[in-house]
Amino acid sequence: MKFEELKQEVAKLGLTTRQFPARTVIFDKSGFVVMSVWTDFSRVVESDYPKWNELPNKVQRRLIKLSEDYVIEEEK
């Protein structure tokens, strides 16, 4: 999955995405970080952010799946 695809899928969940060198950050509607995807280490970090726990489980699971697909694509 490319960044633009990730961005579109995340937007469907009502969240926003911004790309930085070596990582992509996902924000909630208030602008708080809920997840970071570190593409240089091929890992996903979600629990470091307090707002992550406020997301519905369904949204958390979808974000994890999307970010895993994104990291796999970035490794290629």
C-alpha positions in Angstrom: 0.0 0.0 0.0 1.4 3.4 -1.0 1.0 6.5 1.1 -1.8 8.0 -0.9 -3.8 4.8 -0.5 -3.2 4.8 3.2 -4.2 8.4 3.4 -7.5 7.7 1.7 -8.3 4.7 3.8 -7.5 6.6 7.0 -9.7 9.5 5.9 -12.6 7.0 5.6 -12.2 6.5 9.4 -12.4 10.2 10.0 -8.7 10.6 10.7 -5.9 12.4 9.0 -2.4 11.3 7.9 0.9 13.2 7.5 4.1 11.8 6.1 7.5 12.7 7.6 11.0 11.3 6.8 11.0 7.7 8.1 7.6 7.8 9.6 3.9 8.5 8.9 1.7 9.9 11.7 -2.0 9.5 12.0 -4.1 12.1 13.9 -7.6 12.1 15.3 -10.2 14.8 14.5 -8.7 17.1 17.2 -5.2 16.9 15.8 -3.8 14.6 18.5 -1.5 11.8 17.4 -3.0 8.3 17.7 -0.4 6.3 15.8 3.0 6.4 14.2 4.2 4.1 11.5 8.0 3.9 11.4 8.9 2.8 7.9 12.6 2.7 8.5 12.3 0.1 11.3 9.4 -1.8 9.7 7.3 -1.4 12.8 4.0 0.0 13.9 3.7 1.9 17.2 0.2 2.6 18.4 0.1 2.3 22.2 2.5 5.1 22.9 -0.2 7.6 22.4 -3.0 8.1 25.0 -5.6 9.0 22.3 -5.1 5.6 20.8 -7.1 4.0 23.7 -10.0 6.4 23.0 -10.5 5.0 19.5 -13.1 2.3 19.0 -11.7 -1.3 18.8 -12.9 -1.6 15.2 -11.0 1.5 14.2 -7.8 0.3 16.1 -7.9 -3.0 14.3 -8.4 -1.3 10.9 -5.5 1.1 11.5 -3.2 -1.8 12.5 -4.1 -3.7 9.3 -3.7 -0.6 7.1 -0.3 0.3 8.7 1.0 -3.3 8.4 0.2 -3.3 4.7 1.8 0.1 4.3 5.0 -0.9 6.0 5.2 -4.1 3.9 4.9 -2.0 0.7 7.5 0.5 1.9 10.0 -2.3 2.4 9.9 -3.3 -1.3 
